[in-house]
Amino acid sequence: MDDRTIGDFEDNNKLNIENVIEYYNAYIYTIIKNSMSNKEDLEEVLSDVFIVLWNNYEKLDSNMRIKPYLIGIVKNLIKKKYRMSAIQKELDNIEDYENEIGDYIDIQSLAEKNEKSKIVQEVLQSMEELQRQIFIMFYYKSKKIKEISKELKISESKTKIVLHRLRKTVKKKIKERGYDYGK
């Protein structure tokens, strides 16, 4: 077992990072190689291990064993690399999805649907309260005619007549503004 400490690699109270790299490079390389297949990522993590050690050296106790500390750094850097690659994959998937969406969205039909929706809202504003309730319950809440009639305490035939008249009004307004009703 390797019981070397940080102090074993110090010269005049400064870390001799070259000696640390020379002594542990092959060992750390092997650990990383067993966890990563991409050579570029492997080399990046390997160099980052020693950079992290160098950057944190002043915070460390010189009696601290160096090998477990390096192994901890390796584990954290590998986890970070995997997280970053997973995030990048997600971002790539989102970009692909956005590009796909751009191919399918027809701006003209989207604008037309938006305008028809505004027309329906205007018609809704001009309705009497009972008509508005029937319209909303049927078209927005997807309630059946029987449910609407029971809830509003009106006959089913009256509910059907109101819906028929409201559809005609909406259709007329949409056609007046130059749009097809069916689309």
Disulfide bonds with the S-S distance in Angstrom:
none
